[in-house]
Amino acid sequence: MAWLRPALILSLLLVGTALAAAEDVVIGYLSQTDDPRYMRDWGYARLIAPAADTTVDGAIMALKDLSFVTDAGGISVTLDARDAPDLAGLEMALKAEIDAGARFVILDLNAELVASLATKAADLPVVLINATAPDDSLRNACFPHLLHSGPSNRMLEDALTQYLRYQNWTRALVLFGEHPQDSVVADAFAKSAARLRIGIADTRPFTLAVDPRHREQNNIKLLTGGTDYDVVFVADTRGEFARFIPYATNLPRPVVGAVGLTPLAWHWAFERDGATQVSSRFDRMTGRKMSGEDWSVWIAAKAILNAHTKIADHSATALDAYMRSDAMRLDGSKGVSLNFRDWDGQMRMPIMLATSDAVIAVAPLEGYLHRDNVLDTLGTDRAEFPCTR
């Protein structure tokens, strides 16, 4: 156990001295030590290497933001944040958090680790909230007591294809890289494109290899030649190749996806619906811009506290049922009330379509309708939910 970092216990006692605490709420948070998703080791390519995200900051801010609510309810809140390098360590950390009283645990982990922990915790008195793994496979697996506060790949790509249809860019050239997640994202885009009848001109792999034998996969002019298209969609998890594609395509066309216009859960430049205040508070607290992953952890913690203040039964089962119901109304500073879908546990939310320093549009776009909830135009709808458990 020497490799398991000591738990970072951040206790925010939000009750005044004149008001005795009626309840102690423990919120767990798990992350992977040195998570490779946040490690940027491309210095040789002269990329600016940002610091690894510490998304627990989002949970800390949520507890501060909701202090007036928990204060009024006489609730004492403890954030129990732990990390470990592998599945065995994370399983031990999860057990320790449950033993400490956590009925909710926020996960900042990749899809494989989330799935493993969700399987392990299926019969335990805890609700897991996946904040940062966008894989649709997690939503379709029907894990009991697993919610998702971050958007799925399908939601992100549905937002993007809505914009393509709105702009009448109806024929896309799809480029994808060698990282395993690149093909997953490209597949999500293809499904979204089919939903809105966006044609796929071609789907082509690219490589970072400089071998002349691969020049049709590493030369952007050749890679984007030989066919007609309105827009280029790029699936590049690392982003190392995508940054060279704009202004270098064979045809003068916009680039979207991993570069250019990108679908995001959150962008610091969004200026409506109280978003500026959220971003500013986070910037002051951390000294950095709020990312989509930060927002997803922040809204997860807000959802947990909201549920505790709205219903009397605080068992994991009752809280989970409330959060999946239409009774939940959560403010995420996106202009609409948010809650979790009852079929796949996915939080309904608008998606921002942004460049590096501006939000160009927010989906669902005007004109896209749904018989129940317009937010369900983004992501897997109830009728097409496969439930592979």
DRENDO-1510 file (C-alpha; in Angstrom, 1 decimal, always signed):
<recs>
REC; n; res; u; v; w
REC; 1; MET; +0.0; +0.0; +0.0 .
REC; 2; ALA; +3.0; +2.3; -0.1 .
REC; 3; TRP; +2.1; +3.4; -3.6 .
REC; 4; LEU; -1.4; +4.6; -2.5 .
REC; 5; ARG; -1.2; +8.2; -1.8 .
REC; 6; PRO; -2.6; +9.4; +1.5 .
REC; 7; ALA; -6.2; +10.6; +1.2 .
REC; 8; LEU; -6.6; +14.3; +0.6 .
REC; 9; ILE; -9.4; +15.1; +3.0 .
REC; 10; LEU; -10.8; +18.5; +2.3 .
REC; 11; SER; -13.4; +19.2; +5.0 .
REC; 12; LEU; -15.6; +22.2; +4.4 .
REC; 13; LEU; -17.7; +22.7; +7.6 .
REC; 14; LEU; -20.5; +24.8; +6.3 .
REC; 15; VAL; -22.5; +25.2; +9.5 .
REC; 16; GLY; -22.5; +28.2; +11.7 .
REC; 17; THR; -21.7; +27.8; +15.4 .
REC; 18; ALA; -25.3; +28.6; +16.3 .
REC; 19; LEU; -26.7; +25.8; +14.1 .
REC; 20; ALA; -26.0; +22.2; +15.0 .
REC; 21; ALA; -25.2; +19.9; +12.0 .
REC; 22; ALA; -28.2; +17.8; +11.1 .
REC; 23; GLU; -26.3; +15.5; +8.7 .
REC; 24; ASP; -22.7; +14.8; +7.6 .
REC; 25; VAL; -22.4; +14.3; +3.8 .
REC; 26; VAL; -19.2; +12.7; +2.4 .
REC; 27; ILE; -18.5; +13.1; -1.3 .
REC; 28; GLY; -15.8; +10.9; -2.7 .
REC; 29; TYR; -13.5; +11.8; -5.6 .
REC; 30; LEU; -11.2; +9.3; -7.4 .
REC; 31; SER; -8.5; +10.0; -10.0 .
REC; 32; GLN; -5.6; +8.1; -11.5 .
REC; 33; THR; -2.1; +9.1; -10.4 .
REC; 34; ASP; -0.3; +10.7; -13.4 .
REC; 35; ASP; -3.3; +10.1; -15.6 .
REC; 36; PRO; -1.9; +9.9; -19.2 .
REC; 37; ARG; -4.9; +11.7; -20.5 .
REC; 38; TYR; -3.6; +14.9; -18.9 .
REC; 39; MET; +0.1; +14.4; -19.5 .
REC; 40; ARG; +1.5; +16.5; -22.3 .
REC; 41; ASP; +4.9; +15.2; -23.3 .
REC; 42; TRP; +5.3; +16.7; -26.7 .
REC; 43; GLY; +8.0; +19.3; -26.0 .
REC; 44; TYR; +10.1; +18.0; -28.9 .
REC; 45; ALA; +7.4; +19.3; -31.2 .
REC; 46; ARG; +7.6; +22.7; -29.7 .
REC; 47; LEU; +4.1; +22.5; -28.3 .
REC; 48; ILE; +3.3; +24.5; -25.2 .
REC; 49; ALA; +2.8; +21.8; -22.5 .
REC; 50; PRO; -0.1; +22.8; -20.2 .
REC; 51; ALA; -0.1; +21.6; -16.6 .
REC; 52; ALA; -2.0; +18.5; -15.9 .
REC; 53; ASP; -5.6; +19.2; -15.0 .
REC; 54; THR; -6.5; +18.9; -11.3 .
REC; 55; THR; -10.2; +18.5; -11.7 .
REC; 56; VAL; -10.9; +18.2; -8.0 .
REC; 57; ASP; -10.8; +22.0; -8.1 .
REC; 58; GLY; -14.2; +21.8; -9.7 .
REC; 59; ALA; -15.6; +19.9; -6.7 .
REC; 60; ILE; -14.0; +22.2; -4.2 .
REC; 61; MET; -15.6; +25.2; -6.0 .
REC; 62; ALA; -19.0; +23.6; -6.0 .
REC; 63; LEU; -18.9; +23.0; -2.3 .
REC; 64; LYS; -18.1; +26.7; -1.8 .
REC; 65; ASP; -20.8; +27.8; -4.2 .
REC; 66; LEU; -23.4; +25.7; -2.4 .
REC; 67; SER; -22.3; +26.7; +1.1 .
REC; 68; PHE; -25.4; +28.9; +1.6 .
REC; 69; VAL; -27.7; +26.0; +0.8 .
REC; 70; THR; -25.9; +23.5; +3.0 .
REC; 71; ASP; -25.6; +26.1; +5.7 .
REC; 72; ALA; -29.4; +26.6; +5.7 .
REC; 73; GLY; -30.0; +22.9; +5.8 .
REC; 74; GLY; -27.5; +22.3; +8.6 .
REC; 75; ILE; -25.4; +20.0; +6.5 .
REC; 76; SER; -21.7; +19.4; +7.1 .
REC; 77; VAL; -19.9; +18.4; +3.8 .
REC; 78; THR; -16.6; +16.6; +3.5 .
REC; 79; LEU; -14.8; +16.1; +0.2 .
REC; 80; ASP; -12.7; +12.9; +0.4 .
REC; 81; ALA; -10.3; +13.0; -2.6 .
REC; 82; ARG; -8.0; +10.1; -3.4 .
REC; 83; ASP; -5.9; +8.9; -6.3 .
REC; 84; ALA; -4.1; +5.7; -7.1 .
REC; 85; PRO; -2.0; +4.5; -10.1 .
REC; 86; ASP; -4.0; +1.4; -11.1 .
REC; 87; LEU; -7.2; -0.5; -10.7 .
REC; 88; ALA; -6.2; -2.4; -7.6 .
REC; 89; GLY; -5.4; +0.9; -5.8 .
REC; 90; LEU; -8.5; +2.6; -7.0 .
REC; 91; GLU; -10.7; -0.3; -5.8 .
REC; 92; MET; -9.1; +0.0; -2.3 .
REC; 93; ALA; -9.6; +3.8; -2.4 .
REC; 94; LEU; -13.3; +3.4; -3.4 .
REC; 95; LYS; -13.8; +0.9; -0.5 .
REC; 96; ALA; -12.1; +3.3; +1.9 .
REC; 97; GLU; -14.4; +6.2; +0.8 .
REC; 98; ILE; -17.5; +4.1; +1.1 .
REC; 99; ASP; -16.4; +3.0; +4.6 .
REC; 100; ALA; -15.9; +6.7; +5.5 .
REC; 101; GLY; -19.5; +7.3; +4.6 .
REC; 102; ALA; -19.5; +8.4; +0.9 .
REC; 103; ARG; -22.7; +7.6; -0.9 .
REC; 104; PHE; -21.5; +9.4; -4.0 .
REC; 105; VAL; -18.1; +9.2; -5.7 .
REC; 106; ILE; -17.0; +11.4; -8.6 .
REC; 107; LEU; -14.7; +9.6; -11.0 .
REC; 108; ASP; -12.1; +11.4; -13.1 .
REC; 109; LEU; -10.9; +8.3; -14.9 .
REC; 110; ASN; -10.7; +6.7; -18.3 .
REC; 111; ALA; -13.5; +4.5; -19.6 .
REC; 112; GLU; -11.7; +1.2; -18.8 .
REC; 113; LEU; -11.2; +2.1; -15.1 .
REC; 114; VAL; -14.8; +3.5; -14.8 .
REC; 115; ALA; -16.3; +0.3; -16.2 .
REC; 116; SER; -14.2; -1.8; -13.8 .
REC; 117; LEU; -15.2; +0.2; -10.8 .
REC; 118; ALA; -18.8; +0.3; -11.8 .
REC; 119; THR; -18.8; -3.5; -12.1 .
REC; 120; LYS; -17.2; -3.7; -8.7 .
REC; 121; ALA; -19.6; -1.3; -7.0 .
REC; 122; ALA; -22.8; -2.7; -8.7 .
REC; 123; ASP; -24.1; -4.1; -5.4 .
REC; 124; LEU; -22.6; -1.5; -3.0 .
REC; 125; PRO; -24.5; +1.4; -1.4 .
REC; 126; VAL; -22.9; +4.1; -3.6 .
REC; 127; VAL; -23.6; +6.1; -6.7 .
REC; 128; LEU; -20.7; +6.7; -9.1 .
REC; 129; ILE; -20.6; +9.8; -11.3 .
REC; 130; ASN; -18.4; +9.5; -14.4 .
REC; 131; ALA; -17.2; +13.1; -15.0 .
REC; 132; THR; -14.6; +12.8; -17.7 .
REC; 133; ALA; -14.8; +9.6; -19.8 .
REC; 134; PRO; -16.9; +10.4; -22.9 .
REC; 135; ASP; -17.2; +6.8; -24.2 .
REC; 136; ASP; -20.7; +5.8; -25.3 .
REC; 137; SER; -19.9; +2.2; -24.3 .
REC; 138; LEU; -20.2; +3.3; -20.7 .
REC; 139; ARG; -23.7; +4.7; -21.2 .
REC; 140; ASN; -24.9; +1.7; -23.1 .
REC; 141; ALA; -23.6; -0.8; -20.6 .
REC; 142; CYS; -26.5; -0.2; -18.1 .
REC; 143; PHE; -24.4; -0.2; -15.0 .
REC; 144; PRO; -26.6; +0.3; -11.9 .
REC; 145; HIS; -26.0; +3.5; -10.0 .
REC; 146; LEU; -23.6; +5.0; -12.6 .
REC; 147; LEU; -24.3; +8.5; -13.7 .
REC; 148; HIS; -22.4; +10.7; -16.3 .
REC; 149; SER; -22.0; +14.4; -15.7 .
REC; 150; GLY; -19.6; +14.9; -18.7 .
REC; 151; PRO; -21.0; +14.7; -22.2 .
REC; 152; SER; -20.7; +11.5; -24.3 .
REC; 153; ASN; -18.9; +11.4; -27.6 .
REC; 154; ARG; -22.2; +11.1; -29.3 .
REC; 155; MET; -23.5; +14.2; -27.7 .
REC; 156; LEU; -20.5; +16.2; -28.8 .
REC; 157; GLU; -20.7; +15.0; -32.3 .
REC; 158; ASP; -24.5; +15.5; -32.5 .
REC; 159; ALA; -23.8; +19.1; -31.5 .
REC; 160; LEU; -21.2; +19.5; -34.3 .
REC; 161; THR; -23.4; +17.9; -37.0 .
REC; 162; GLN; -26.3; +20.1; -36.0 .
REC; 163; TYR; -24.1; +23.1; -36.8 .
REC; 164; LEU; -22.9; +21.5; -40.1 .
REC; 165; ARG; -26.5; +21.0; -41.2 .
REC; 166; TYR; -27.3; +24.5; -40.1 .
REC; 167; GLN; -24.5; +25.9; -42.2 .
REC; 168; ASN; -25.5; +23.6; -45.1 .
REC; 169; TRP; -22.1; +21.8; -45.0 .
REC; 170; THR; -23.5; +18.5; -45.9 .
REC; 171; ARG; -20.5; +16.5; -47.1 .
REC; 172; ALA; -17.6; +15.7; -44.8 .
REC; 173; LEU; -14.2; +14.3; -45.2 .
REC; 174; VAL; -13.3; +12.3; -42.0 .
REC; 175; LEU; -9.7; +12.0; -40.9 .
REC; 176; PHE; -8.6; +9.9; -37.9 .
REC; 177; GLY; -5.4; +9.1; -36.2 .
REC; 178; GLU; -3.7; +6.1; -34.7 .
REC; 179; HIS; -4.7; +6.6; -31.0 .
REC; 180; PRO; -7.4; +4.1; -30.1 .
REC; 181; GLN; -9.8; +6.9; -29.1 .
REC; 182; ASP; -9.5; +8.5; -32.5 .
REC; 183; SER; -11.5; +5.7; -34.2 .
REC; 184; VAL; -14.0; +5.8; -31.4 .
REC; 185; VAL; -14.6; +9.5; -32.0 .
REC; 186; ALA; -14.7; +9.0; -35.8 .
REC; 187; ASP; -17.4; +6.3; -35.3 .
REC; 188; ALA; -19.5; +8.6; -33.1 .
REC; 189; PHE; -19.3; +11.3; -35.8 .
REC; 190; ALA; -20.4; +8.9; -38.5 .
REC; 191; LYS; -23.5; +8.0; -36.4 .
REC; 192; SER; -24.3; +11.6; -35.8 .
REC; 193; ALA; -23.8; +12.4; -39.5 .
REC; 194; ALA; -26.2; +9.6; -40.4 .
REC; 195; ARG; -28.8; +11.0; -38.0 .
REC; 196; LEU; -28.8; +14.4; -39.8 .
REC; 197; ARG; -28.0; +13.1; -43.2 .
REC; 198; ILE; -24.6; +14.5; -43.5 .
REC; 199; GLY; -22.8; +12.6; -46.2 .
REC; 200; ILE; -19.3; +11.1; -45.6 .
REC; 201; ALA; -17.1; +11.8; -48.7 .
REC; 202; ASP; -14.4; +9.5; -47.4 .
REC; 203; THR; -12.9; +8.2; -44.2 .
REC; 204; ARG; -9.1; +8.3; -44.1 .
REC; 205; PRO; -6.4; +7.4; -41.5 .
REC; 206; PHE; -3.4; +9.7; -40.9 .
REC; 207; THR; -0.1; +8.9; -39.4 .
REC; 208; LEU; +2.7; +10.9; -37.8 .
REC; 209; ALA; +5.3; +8.6; -39.4 .
REC; 210; VAL; +7.6; +10.5; -41.8 .
REC; 211; ASP; +8.3; +7.4; -44.0 .
REC; 212; PRO; +7.8; +8.4; -47.6 .
REC; 213; ARG; +5.9; +5.1; -48.2 .
REC; 214; HIS; +3.1; +6.6; -46.0 .
REC; 215; ARG; +3.0; +10.0; -47.8 .
REC; 216; GLU; -0.7; +9.6; -48.6 .
REC; 217; GLN; -1.3; +9.4; -44.8 .
REC; 218; ASN; +1.1; +12.1; -43.6 .
REC; 219; ASN; +1.0; +14.7; -46.4 .
REC; 220; ILE; -2.1; +16.9; -45.8 .
REC; 221; LYS; -2.5; +17.9; -49.5 .
REC; 222; LEU; -2.6; +14.2; -50.6 .
REC; 223; LEU; -4.6; +13.2; -47.5 .
REC; 224; THR; -7.4; +15.7; -48.4 .
REC; 225; GLY; -7.2; +15.4; -52.2 .
REC; 226; GLY; -9.1; +13.3; -54.7 .
REC; 227; THR; -12.7; +14.0; -53.6 .
REC; 228; ASP; -15.0; +16.8; -53.0 .
REC; 229; TYR; -16.3; +17.9; -49.5 .
REC; 230; ASP; -17.7; +20.9; -47.6 .
REC; 231; VAL; -15.9; +20.4; -44.4 .
REC; 232; VAL; -13.0; +18.3; -42.9 .
REC; 233; PHE; -13.7; +16.5; -39.6 .
REC; 234; VAL; -10.6; +15.5; -37.7 .
REC; 235; ALA; -10.4; +12.9; -34.9 .
REC; 236; ASP; -7.1; +13.4; -33.2 .
REC; 237; THR; -7.0; +12.7; -29.4 .
REC; 238; ARG; -3.4; +13.9; -29.1 .
REC; 239; GLY; -3.9; +16.9; -31.3 .
REC; 240; GLU; -0.3; +16.7; -32.7 .
REC; 241; PHE; -1.3; +16.2; -36.3 .
REC; 242; ALA; -4.6; +18.1; -36.3 .
REC; 243; ARG; -2.9; +21.5; -35.6 .
REC; 244; PHE; -1.3; +21.5; -39.0 .
REC; 245; ILE; -4.5; +20.7; -41.0 .
REC; 246; PRO; -6.3; +24.1; -41.1 .
REC; 247; TYR; -5.2; +26.2; -44.1 .
REC; 248; ALA; -3.3; +23.2; -45.6 .
REC; 249; THR; -6.2; +21.2; -47.1 .
REC; 250; ASN; -6.4; +20.4; -50.8 .
REC; 251; LEU; -9.7; +22.3; -51.0 .
REC; 252; PRO; -10.3; +25.6; -49.1 .
REC; 253; ARG; -12.6; +24.2; -46.5 .
REC; 254; PRO; -13.4; +24.7; -42.8 .
REC; 255; VAL; -11.9; +22.2; -40.3 .
REC; 256; VAL; -13.8; +20.9; -37.3 .
REC; 257; GLY; -13.5; +18.3; -34.6 .
REC; 258; ALA; -10.1; +18.1; -32.8 .
REC; 259; VAL; -9.1; +21.5; -34.2 .
REC; 260; GLY; -10.9; +24.5; -35.6 .
REC; 261; LEU; -14.5; +24.4; -34.4 .
REC; 262; THR; -14.6; +22.0; -31.4 .
REC; 263; PRO; -17.6; +20.7; -29.4 .
REC; 264; LEU; -17.0; +21.1; -25.6 .
REC; 265; ALA; -18.9; +20.8; -22.3 .
REC; 266; TRP; -17.5; +24.2; -21.3 .
REC; 267; HIS; -15.4; +27.1; -22.6 .
REC; 268; TRP; -14.1; +29.9; -20.6 .
REC; 269; ALA; -15.1; +32.5; -23.2 .
REC; 270; PHE; -18.9; +31.8; -22.9 .
REC; 271; GLU; -20.5; +35.0; -21.6 .
REC; 272; ARG; -24.2; +34.2; -21.1 .
REC; 273; ASP; -26.4; +32.7; -18.4 .
REC; 274; GLY; -24.0; +33.5; -15.5 .
REC; 275; ALA; -21.1; +31.6; -17.2 .
REC; 276; THR; -18.8; +34.5; -16.9 .
REC; 277; GLN; -19.2; +34.5; -13.1 .
REC; 278; VAL; -18.5; +30.7; -12.9 .
REC; 279; SER; -15.4; +31.0; -15.0 .
REC; 280; SER; -14.2; +34.0; -13.1 .
REC; 281; ARG; -14.6; +32.3; -9.7 .
REC; 282; PHE; -12.7; +29.3; -11.0 .
REC; 283; ASP; -9.9; +31.5; -12.4 .
REC; 284; ARG; -9.5; +33.4; -9.1 .
REC; 285; MET; -9.5; +30.2; -7.1 .
REC; 286; THR; -7.0; +28.2; -9.3 .
REC; 287; GLY; -5.2; +30.7; -11.4 .
REC; 288; ARG; -6.2; +28.9; -14.6 .
REC; 289; LYS; -9.1; +28.6; -17.1 .
REC; 290; MET; -11.9; +26.3; -16.4 .
REC; 291; SER; -11.9; +23.3; -18.7 .
REC; 292; GLY; -14.8; +21.0; -19.8 .
REC; 293; GLU; -13.5; +18.4; -17.4 .
REC; 294; ASP; -13.4; +20.9; -14.5 .
REC; 295; TRP; -17.0; +21.9; -15.3 .
REC; 296; SER; -18.1; +18.3; -15.4 .
REC; 297; VAL; -16.7; +17.7; -11.9 .
REC; 298; TRP; -18.2; +20.9; -10.6 .
REC; 299; ILE; -21.7; +20.1; -11.9 .
REC; 300; ALA; -21.4; +16.6; -10.5 .
REC; 301; ALA; -20.7; +17.9; -7.0 .
REC; 302; LYS; -23.5; +20.5; -7.4 .
REC; 303; ALA; -25.9; +17.7; -8.4 .
REC; 304; ILE; -25.1; +15.7; -5.3 .
REC; 305; LEU; -25.7; +18.6; -2.9 .
REC; 306; ASN; -28.8; +19.6; -4.8 .
REC; 307; ALA; -30.3; +16.1; -4.3 .
REC; 308; HIS; -29.4; +16.0; -0.6 .
REC; 309; THR; -31.3; +19.3; +0.0 .
REC; 310; LYS; -34.4; +18.3; -2.0 .
REC; 311; ILE; -35.4; +14.9; -0.7 .
REC; 312; ALA; -35.6; +13.4; +2.8 .
REC; 313; ASP; -34.4; +9.9; +2.0 .
REC; 314; HIS; -30.7; +10.1; +1.5 .
REC; 315; SER; -30.0; +6.4; +0.7 .
REC; 316; ALA; -28.0; +5.9; -2.5 .
REC; 317; THR; -31.0; +4.3; -4.2 .
REC; 318; ALA; -33.4; +7.2; -3.4 .
REC; 319; LEU; -30.8; +9.9; -4.4 .
REC; 320; ASP; -30.0; +8.1; -7.6 .
REC; 321; ALA; -33.7; +7.9; -8.5 .
REC; 322; TYR; -34.3; +11.6; -7.8 .
REC; 323; MET; -31.3; +12.7; -9.9 .
REC; 324; ARG; -32.7; +10.7; -12.9 .
REC; 325; SER; -36.2; +12.2; -12.5 .
REC; 326; ASP; -37.8; +15.3; -14.0 .
REC; 327; ALA; -38.0; +16.7; -10.5 .
REC; 328; MET; -34.3; +17.6; -10.5 .
REC; 329; ARG; -33.6; +21.1; -11.7 .
REC; 330; LEU; -29.9; +21.9; -11.8 .
REC; 331; ASP; -28.3; +25.2; -12.8 .
REC; 332; GLY; -25.2; +24.7; -14.8 .
REC; 333; SER; -25.0; +28.3; -16.1 .
REC; 334; LYS; -25.9; +27.2; -19.6 .
REC; 335; GLY; -29.3; +28.8; -19.8 .
REC; 336; VAL; -31.5; +25.7; -19.1 .
REC; 337; SER; -32.2; +23.3; -16.2 .
REC; 338; LEU; -30.1; +20.1; -16.2 .
REC; 339; ASN; -30.9; +16.6; -15.0 .
REC; 340; PHE; -29.9; +13.0; -15.7 .
REC; 341; ARG; -31.7; +10.8; -18.2 .
REC; 342; ASP; -33.4; +7.9; -16.6 .
REC; 343; TRP; -32.4; +5.4; -19.3 .
REC; 344; ASP; -28.6; +5.8; -19.5 .
REC; 345; GLY; -27.7; +8.1; -16.6 .
REC; 346; GLN; -26.4; +10.8; -18.9 .
REC; 347; MET; -26.8; +14.4; -17.8 .
REC; 348; ARG; -28.7; +16.5; -20.4 .
REC; 349; MET; -26.8; +19.6; -21.3 .
REC; 350; PRO; -26.2; +22.1; -24.0 .
REC; 351; ILE; -22.8; +21.7; -25.9 .
REC; 352; MET; -20.6; +24.7; -26.8 .
REC; 353; LEU; -19.1; +24.9; -30.2 .
REC; 354; ALA; -15.9; +26.9; -29.9 .
REC; 355; THR; -12.6; +27.9; -31.3 .
REC; 356; SER; -9.6; +28.4; -29.1 .
REC; 357; ASP; -10.8; +31.7; -27.8 .
REC; 358; ALA; -14.5; +32.2; -28.7 .
REC; 359; VAL; -17.8; +30.3; -28.5 .
REC; 360; ILE; -19.4; +30.4; -32.0 .
REC; 361; ALA; -22.7; +28.6; -31.2 .
REC; 362; VAL; -24.4; +26.5; -28.5 .
REC; 363; ALA; -26.3; +23.3; -29.4 .
REC; 364; PRO; -29.1; +22.3; -29.5 .
REC; 365; LEU; -29.4; +25.0; -32.2 .
REC; 366; GLU; -32.7; +26.8; -32.9 .
REC; 367; GLY; -35.0; +24.6; -35.1 .
REC; 368; TYR; -33.9; +21.3; -33.7 .
REC; 369; LEU; -36.9; +19.9; -31.9 .
REC; 370; HIS; -37.8; +16.9; -29.7 .
REC; 371; ARG; -41.1; +15.6; -28.6 .
REC; 372; ASP; -40.0; +15.4; -24.9 .
REC; 373; ASN; -36.9; +17.5; -24.3 .
REC; 374; VAL; -34.9; +19.4; -26.9 .
REC; 375; LEU; -31.7; +18.5; -25.0 .
REC; 376; ASP; -32.4; +14.9; -26.1 .
REC; 377; THR; -31.5; +15.8; -29.6 .
REC; 378; LEU; -27.9; +15.4; -28.4 .
REC; 379; GLY; -26.8; +11.9; -27.6 .
REC; 380; THR; -28.4; +8.5; -27.7 .
REC; 381; ASP; -32.2; +9.0; -27.4 .
REC; 382; ARG; -34.5; +6.6; -25.5 .
REC; 383; ALA; -35.8; +4.9; -28.6 .
REC; 384; GLU; -32.3; +4.0; -29.8 .
REC; 385; PHE; -30.8; +3.1; -26.4 .
REC; 386; PRO; -29.3; -0.4; -26.8 .
REC; 387; CYS; -28.6; -1.4; -23.1 .
REC; 388; THR; -25.9; -4.0; -23.6 .
REC; 389; ARG; -25.7; -5.2; -20.0 .
</recs>
